[in-house]
């Protein structure tokens, strides 16, 4: 919907994750199934594969496949800061 003219957009926009290149660090807000205690959960990881059907991420806890219909929003984010040295 074009809010300036109140007319529908001439062409629907493509899913935002199709613009993410493999190797990009991203944050994805994922919808949870009905009946869950929360509506959404956030994922943080590196894109391994992008398809029109969804995204495969490598997170700290392992590989995660996120179907496109569960992606509420997402965006590329800067690289993780270097880990700090343990205190002695």
N, C-alpha and C positions, 0 to 999 in steps of 0.2 A: 504494500500500500504506500503510495506516495502521499505523505502528509501535507505537502504544500498544495497539491491540487485535489486531494481526496479521491484520486483515481488509482486503480490498480497499476502496479509496475508493469511495464511492457514485457519484461522477461524475468522469471524468477531467478534469484541469485543462487549460485552453486554453493554447496556446503563449504563452510570455511576450512575444514580440514583438508580439502583437496589442494589447497595452496601450501600446506606444510611439507617441506622436503624431509626425507629421511635424514636423521642426525640432528634435527631441530628439537630443542627442549621445549615442552609444552605443558600447559595446565588445562585439564579437561574437567568440566562440571558434568557429571553423569547422573541421569535420572535413575532412581531406584524403583523396584517393583512396588505395586500398590500394596498397602498393608505394612510397609516397612516403617520403622520408627522415625525415619527422616525422608525428605523428598529427594535430596541430592547427596552425592559424595564427590569429592575432588580427587583427581588423579594427577600426579606429577611424574613425568618421565620423558624419555627420548623416543622420538618417532622412529620405528623400524620399517613400517610399511603403511602405505596409504592407498585405499581403494574407495570407490563410490559407496561401498557398503559399510565402511568404518575405518578404524585405525588400530594398528598393533603398536603397543608401547613397551619399552623396557623400563621398569620401575626398580626401585631399590629392592623390592620383594619378589621380582620376577617378571615374566612376560604377561601382558594383559591385552586381550582383544576387546575393543570397545565397539559395539555395533553402532552404526550411524544414527539409528532411531533412538539411542540412549544418550547421545551427545546433546546436552542442552546448550552449552557454550564452551568456548575454549580459545586459547591464545598462545602464541609463542612467548617464551619468557627468556631472560638472560641465562647464561651458563651459571651453574652452581658455584658459589664462592669456594675457594680452597678450604679444606678442613684445617681447623686450628690444631696446633701442637698440644698434646696432653699436658696438663699441669703437673709439675713435679713436686 
